[in-house]
Amino acid sequence: MLDLPFFDRSHADLAQELAHFALDDVAPVAAALEQGDLSASARSVISRAAARNILRLFVADGTAAPSLRALCLARESIAAQSGFADSVLAVQGLGAYPIAIAGSDALRREYCGAALRGDAIGAFALTEPNAGSDPAAIETSAHRDGAEYVISGQKTLISNAGAASFYVVFARTDPAAGSKGLSAFVVDASRSGFRVTRQIEALAPHPLGELGFDECRIPASHRLGDEGSGLKIALKTLDFFRSSVGAAACGMAARALADTLSYTSQRRQFGQMIADFQATRLALADMATDLDAARLLVYRSAWLKDRGAERLPREASMAKLFATEAAQRIIDRAVQAHGGTGVVRGAAVERLYREIRALRIYEGTSEIQRLVIAEQLLRDHAATGRRP
């Protein structure tokens, strides 16, 4: 991977650091993280990452632009060992990023600083029962009352719910302004009127839940940016992190391929190694080709961002779309190659099969990514007339 043209020597050193964290701190507890109290498991992940200074790769503090290539390397390395740990750390970044780009100096010092040290856990609260791929349909409301905002409504499918100490919440401040009527706020989990109404069980265990706001009062200083800038803040955050979802998919796919190479080179059937069958070799070739192509798209997008690109809707969407769909194919083939052992609870490929599915949905479904790509293609064609 590091022989791609998007890396320098510092990335090779970082990859070594990440390998030690993933293998020494994540892999030994990967199975245990999915059991028992998931909020406690999330706090354990954050604590372990803080002790190794890994949170610097996920959490923006507003003083310098974070490296997307470093974030992608981190997610690929960690996701190969635990999708749970990867998602908790990614959401830590999602919770801090809006504050870093739109919060006051005081909010950045308080929340980004605490998230960077591991003293606080963040979450990104956008999705609602009636607003998923269409954030303009958000119904949660916020209105100004003197020196405070009063928030009422419901959020669902919120990652790190229950574990988070603060949430970046998107609410409607202008009922008549559509997508331009949304604003963003930082809400402490300790605020009166806020509660986690229930935890949601997912295909792969994760601290996922519903949030309730019953006239929850927060200081007006906890608004991010201007009123009406909420959707812009949300999209800018998701645009930055989207490529890293593809990187996590690459990590899961790489683990599946490695395990499949090992298994098929040892398992004998009909008098020969499974890897000696032509059908197995064809599958392995397709898996490796899909993985290489996914990595090229992911790290091209990250490289362009690190070089100063303001937004990368087409490249980031291509990276997430192809990498997550390819990883699903790779992991499915891995389970098939493992035969009966591939569906036994606790097998690495069985865990990966459960974990990969959500990546094709969160932070923009594959269908939404296709629409974004098509829109950019048509816009570029109309503007320049050049071939794609």
N, C-alpha and C positions, 0 to 999 in steps of 0.2 A: 504493500500500500504506500509506504513512504517513498517509493521510487517514482511516484506520480510527480508531475512538474509543478505542483502547487505547494511544495514544502521546502523548508530550509533546515539547517542543522538544528535550530532550536526546537523544531517539531520532532526531530528524532529523539532529542533528550526528553522532551515532554512525553513521548510515547513510552519511553522506559519508565518514567515516573508513574504514568497511568497504569502500566502493566503491573507494577508492584502493588499499587492500591487495589486494582481489580482482583488480583490473584491472592493477595495477602489479607485484605480487609473485607472484600465483598464475597468472593467465592466460598470461603468457609462458612459463612452465615446465610448464604443465598436461600437455602431451603427453610431455615428457621424464620426468615423475614416474612414468609407467606403465612405463618401460623400465629395463632394467638391474637394479641392486641396489635392491630395494624398501625395505629397511631404511635404506639411505643416503638414499633419497628421503623417507622419513618423517622422518629427522633434519633434512633440509633444510627441510621444511615447518615443523617446530617452531622451527628457528632463525630462519626468516623471520618467523614470527608473534611470536617473542620480541623481535626487533629492532623491530617495530612496536607492541609492547605489546598485542598482540591476545590473548595467552594469558589475560589478566585476565578475558576474557569467558567462558572455558571452564573455568578452574581455580578451584575454591573453596578458600579457605585456612583456613576455620573461624572467622575473625574477624568476618565479616559474611555475611548471606545473599546469594548471587549472584542477579543479575537474570535471570530466565528469558526475559523479553522481549529483553534484550540478547543472550543466547545464541542465541535463535531468529533474530534479525536477522543475527547473524554466520553462522550455518549457512546461512541462505537465500542470503546474498550470496556466500559462498565456494563452496557447492555448485553454483551456476550456472556457475562457471568450472572446478571440479575436484572430482569426487566423492571422489577420492583424498585431496586435502588436507582436505576436510571431515571425512572419516571418521577420519583420523589425529588431527586436533584434537579431535574429539568424544570419542575414546577417551582422549586425554590428560585430558579432563575426567572421564570415567567412572572412570579410575584414581585420580584425586585425591579425588573426592567422598566415597567411603566413609571415607577417612582424615580428611577435614574434619569429618564428622558423628559419627564414632565413635572416632577415634584419640586417643591421649594428646597433651598439649601438645607433647611432644618429637617424636612422630611427625609432627604437623602442621607443626612448624617445619622438620623435616628433609625430608620428602617433598613436602608441598604447596608449601613455599617453593621447592624445587628445580624442581618442575614448573611453577610460575608464572614462574620465570626462564628456563625452557627448558633448564636444566642437567640435567634428568632427564626421561625419557619413561615414562609410566605405561601400564598395561593392566589390564583387568578380566577375571579368569579364573573364569568360572562354568560354562560349557558343558562337557559331557563326552560321550564316545561314547554313553552310555546315559542322559544327563540333558540335555535341551534345554529344551523348554517346561515340563518337570516337574522343577524344581530339587530337589524333595524326594527325587529318585532319585539324588542325588550319591553317588558311591562313594569318591572321594578321601578319605583318612582323615588325621586329625591326632591324636596323643596326647601328653599332657604327660610329659616326662621331666626332672624337676628344674626347672632354669631355662630349659628349652627345650621347643619343640614339634617333633615329628618328623612330617613330611608325606610320604605315599606315595600315588601314583595318577597319573592322566592327565587332561589337559584338551585340548579340541579346538576348532577354529574360533575361536581367540583372536586378536583384532585387535591389531595392533602387536607380534605375536610376533616375536622376533628383534631388533626395534628398541628395545623397552622395557628400561629399566634396573631397573624394579620392577613387580611384579604384585600386585594384590589378589586373593588366592586364597580360594575358599570350599571348606571341607573338613568332613568329618563327625567331630565329637568325641564324639558319643554314638550308637553303632550302633543303639540301641533306641528313639530318640526321634523318628524320622521327620523331618519338616521342622523340628522344634524342636531337632534335634541337630546343626545346622550352625553353624559358626563362621567368622569371616573373619580373614585374616592378610595382612600385608605381607611379600612375599618378594623379596629382591634377586636380580637375574639372576645375580649373581656367586656365589651360595650353592652350596656343594658339595651334590651330590645333585639339583640342578635343571639341566634342559637343554631346549632347544627341539629336539624329536625330529625334526620335519620341517616344511618350509614347504608350504603348501597353495595351489595355483593356483585362483583364482576367476574367475568370469565377467568381472568388472572387476578389474584388478590391484590388489592390496592386500596389505600385510604380514600375512598370515594363517597361523597355524600350530598345531601340536600341542605341548603341554608335557608333560614327564615329571618326576615327583618320586620319587626313589629314596632313601627315608629322609633327606629333606632337612631339616636341622636349622636352626631359626630361634630367635631369642630369644623368650621368653614375652612380653616387652614389645611384640612385634610383632603381638600379637592385637588386633583391633579390637572394642571393646565386651566384653561378657561372653560366656562360652561359651554357645552356643545362640542367640545373637542374629544369626547370619550371614544367615539368610533375610530377617529384618527389614531388615538393612542393605542387602542386595541389592535388595529390592523398593523401598525408599525411594529408592535411587539411580536405579533404572530409572524409577520414577514421576516423578522430576524431569526426567530427560532425554527421556522418551518424546515429549513435545510437540515437542521440538527435532528429532526425526527427521522429523516432519511438516513442519517448517520447511525442512529440507534438501530434502525432496521438492518443496516449493513453489519453491525456488530452481531445481531442475532443470526443473520444469514451466514456470516463467516464461522460462527460457532457450529451451526448446523452442518455446514460443509466439512469442517474439520472432523467432527464426530463421525460423519458418514464415511469419509475417507478411511478413518481408523477402523470403523466397524466392518466395512466391506472388504478391507484388506486382511481381516482376521477370521471372519465368519465363513465357514465352508458349507456348501450345499451341492449335492450331485457330484461330489468328488473334486470340487475346485472352489477357489475363493470366489465370493460373490463379485468382487471387483474384476474378475476375469470374464464375467459375462458381458457380452456386447451391450445389452440393454442397460446395465449398470454404468458402463463407461459413457454411454450417450447421455445418461442422466447427469453424471458427474460433470461432463463437459458443459452442459446447459447451465448447471448450477454455478460453475465457476465463471462462465461468460456473463451471466446475469449479475453476479456480484461485482465483477470488474466494471461493467457498464454503470451500475448503480453508484459505485464509489467515484467514478469520473464525474458524474452529474452532481453528486453531493459536494465534492471538494472543488469543482469548478465554481459552483455557486458561492461557497464559503470564501474562496480566493478572491472572487470579484467583489464581495462585500468588504473584505479586509483591505482591498485596494482603494476603497472609498466610494463605491457605488451607493447612492442614496437609497434606492429600492430595487429589488430584484424579483418582481412578481412572476415573471415567466420562468427564470432560471430556478428560483426556489420552489416553485410549484412543480416543475419538471423533476427536480431532485426528489421531492417528497413523493410524488406520484409514482415514479418509476422504482425508486428504492423500496418503498413499502410493498408495492405489488410484486416486485421481483423477489423480495424476501419471503413473502407468502408462498410463492412457487417453490423457492429453494427449500424452505422448511417442510412443506408438504412432501416434496420428493425425499427429504431426509427421513421423515416418519415412514414413508413407504419402503425405503431401503432397509430400515431397521426391522421391518416386519412386525411381528407381535410385540417385540420388546419396545417398539417405538410408541405404543399407546399405553404402556404401563405407567401409572402415576409415579412420578419421581424421576423418570428418565429425562435426560437433558432435552432431547428433541420433543418430548411431550410437553415440557414446560414452555419451550420456545413456541410450539404450536398454539398454545393458549395466549402467550404474550404478544405475538405478532399481530393478531387480528385487530386489536384496538388501534394500532398505528395507522391503519387505512381509514380511520374515522376521525380521531381527535386532531385538533388544530387544522381542520379543513378536510372533508372527505375527499376521496379520490375523484368523485364526480365534480366537486367544487374546483379541485385543482385543474381538471380538464377544461372547465369553463374559463378559468383565469388564463390558462395557456392560449385557448382559442381567441379570447378577447384581445390578448396582446398580439397575437399573430395578425389578426384582422386590422388592428390599429396600426401596427408597423407597416403592413402592406398598403393601407390607405395613405399613410404619410410618405412613404418612400417608393412604393411600387417594386421594391426589390424582392427577389426570391427569398424564401426562408433560409 
